[in-house]
Amino acid sequence: MDSQYEQIVAAMVALLAGGGFEAVSVRHVAARAGVSIGSVQHHFPTKDLMLEAATDRLGAAFMERLHAALAGAGAPEDRLRAAVLALVNPDPAHGQLSVLWTLRMARAAVHEPTARRHRYDRGRVERLVAGLIAEARPSLDEAQTGDRAATLLALADGLACAIVVEPARMPAERAVTLVDSALRVALDSEP
């Protein structure tokens, strides 16, 4: 990828995080990236392609964050907690990522290409989380680990959204406490 393309994608992501879908226009992206309108149109002839690139960048950022969190943890239980917390993203310094995640999920609800990419990414993450549960609790069968992983991902999605949309009701500390409670249930060896 050339540096102009990267500048444009970074501008789209920043505009999307700061103002939602309405903020992403060829004119706004060009101004933010410091390039001509023609340059934006050359790389992204349609708004759909602009949003696709921005949401793809978001998916990649979440996967990088997830893998970085896993690299820093040791025992399977610690790696599972690190993975779920990376998805919940309670750190206010990284709140922009949760805003973008919420926007991506909203777009996936009404835009099939985004939904396909979202399902693919979530499938990968769910398998990873199920594998961590299986590693931590080998007595659980595949259906149990899959269901528990799906539950943790649903919780992570809800908490990530609540932290940015309702910070008074869902401060980061409360979200972490809820994650820890859910992990105790997920790691309970009883069915």
C-alpha positions in Angstrom: 0.0 0.0 0.0 1.2 3.5 -0.8 1.5 6.1 1.8 -1.3 8.2 0.3 -3.6 5.3 0.5 -2.7 4.9 4.2 -3.2 8.6 4.9 -6.6 8.4 3.3 -7.6 5.3 5.3 -6.3 6.9 8.5 -8.4 10.0 7.8 -11.5 7.9 7.2 -11.0 6.0 10.4 -10.5 9.3 12.4 -13.6 10.9 10.8 -15.7 7.8 11.4 -14.7 7.6 15.0 -15.3 11.3 15.6 -18.5 11.8 13.7 -20.0 8.5 12.5 -20.9 7.5 9.0 -22.2 11.0 8.2 -18.7 12.5 8.7 -17.1 10.3 6.0 -17.4 12.1 2.7 -14.9 12.5 -0.1 -14.5 16.2 0.7 -14.0 15.6 4.4 -11.6 12.7 3.9 -9.5 14.7 1.4 -9.3 17.7 3.8 -8.4 15.5 6.7 -5.8 13.5 4.8 -4.3 16.6 3.1 -4.9 15.2 -0.4 -7.0 16.1 -3.3 -10.6 15.0 -3.8 -9.4 13.2 -6.9 -6.9 11.2 -4.9 -9.6 10.0 -2.6 -11.8 9.1 -5.5 -9.0 7.3 -7.2 -8.6 5.0 -4.3 -12.2 4.9 -3.3 -14.7 5.5 -6.1 -17.7 5.0 -3.7 -18.6 5.7 -0.1 -19.2 2.0 0.4 -15.6 1.3 -0.6 -14.4 4.0 1.8 -16.4 2.5 4.7 -15.3 -1.0 3.8 -11.6 0.0 4.0 -12.2 1.8 7.3 -14.1 -1.2 8.8 -11.4 -3.6 7.5 -8.8 -1.5 9.2 -10.8 -1.7 12.4 -11.0 -5.5 12.2 -7.3 -5.7 11.7 -6.7 -3.4 14.6 -8.9 -5.5 16.9 -7.0 -8.7 15.8 -3.6 -7.0 16.5 -4.9 -5.9 19.9 -6.1 -9.4 20.7 -2.9 -11.1 19.7 -0.8 -8.5 21.6 -3.0 -9.2 24.7 -2.5 -12.9 24.4 1.3 -12.6 24.0 1.6 -10.9 27.3 -0.3 -13.5 29.4 0.8 -17.0 30.6 -1.7 -19.5 31.9 -4.7 -20.3 29.8 -7.0 -18.6 32.3 -4.9 -15.4 32.1 -4.8 -15.5 28.3 -8.6 -16.0 28.3 -9.1 -13.0 30.5 -6.6 -10.9 28.5 -8.5 -11.8 25.3 -11.9 -10.9 26.6 -10.7 -7.7 28.1 -9.0 -6.8 24.8 -12.4 -7.2 23.2 -14.3 -5.3 25.8 -11.6 -2.5 25.6 -12.2 -0.8 28.9 -9.2 1.5 28.7 -10.5 5.0 27.9 -7.3 5.8 26.0 -8.5 3.3 23.4 -12.2 4.3 23.4 -12.0 5.3 19.7 -11.6 1.6 18.9 -14.9 0.8 20.7 -16.7 3.6 18.9 -15.6 2.2 15.6 -16.5 -1.4 16.7 -20.0 -0.2 17.5 -20.3 1.5 14.2 -19.1 -1.6 12.4 -21.7 -3.8 14.1 -24.4 -1.3 13.2 -23.3 -1.3 9.6 -23.2 -5.1 9.6 -26.8 -5.2 10.6 -27.8 -3.5 7.3 -24.9 -4.1 4.9 -24.3 -7.7 3.9 -20.6 -7.3 2.8 -19.8 -5.8 6.2 -21.8 -8.5 7.9 -19.8 -11.2 6.0 -16.5 -9.7 7.1 -17.9 -9.3 10.7 -19.1 -12.9 10.8 -15.7 -14.1 9.5 -13.8 -12.1 12.1 -16.1 -13.1 14.9 -15.9 -16.8 13.9 -12.1 -16.6 14.2 -12.3 -14.9 17.6 -14.9 -17.3 18.9 -12.8 -20.3 17.9 -9.8 -18.7 19.6 -11.7 -18.1 22.8 -13.2 -21.6 22.7 -9.7 -23.0 22.4 -8.5 -21.0 25.4 -11.5 -22.3 27.4 -10.7 -25.9 26.3 -7.1 -25.4 27.2 -8.0 -24.1 30.7 -10.8 -26.7 31.2 -10.0 -29.9 29.2 -12.9 -31.7 30.8 -15.4 -29.5 28.9 -16.6 -30.9 25.6 -16.6 -28.9 22.3 -20.2 -27.8 22.6 -19.7 -26.5 26.1 -16.5 -24.6 25.1 -18.3 -23.2 22.0 -21.3 -22.0 24.0 -19.2 -20.4 26.7 -17.1 -18.7 24.1 -20.2 -17.4 22.3 -21.5 -16.1 25.7 -18.2 -14.3 26.5 -18.2 -12.7 23.0 -21.8 -11.5 23.4 -20.9 -10.0 26.8 -17.8 -8.4 25.3 -19.7 -6.8 22.5 -22.3 -5.4 24.9 -19.8 -4.1 27.3 -17.7 -2.5 24.6 -20.7 -0.7 23.4 -22.0 0.3 26.8 -18.6 1.7 27.9 -18.7 4.3 25.1 -22.4 4.9 24.9 -23.3 4.8 28.6 -20.1 5.5 30.5 -22.0 6.6 33.7 -23.9 3.3 33.8 -21.0 1.2 32.6 -17.7 2.6 33.8 -14.6 0.6 32.9 -14.2 -0.7 36.4 -17.7 -2.2 36.4 -17.1 -3.7 33.0 -13.9 -5.5 34.3 -15.8 -6.8 37.3 -18.5 -8.2 35.1 -15.9 -9.8 32.8 -14.3 -11.4 35.8 -17.7 -12.8 37.0 -18.5 -14.1 33.6 -15.1 -15.8 33.4 -15.7 -17.6 36.7 -18.9 -19.0 35.2 -17.3 -19.8 31.8 -14.4 -21.7 33.6 -16.7 -23.6 35.9 -16.2 -27.3 35.0 -19.8 -28.1 35.8 -22.1 -28.1 32.7 
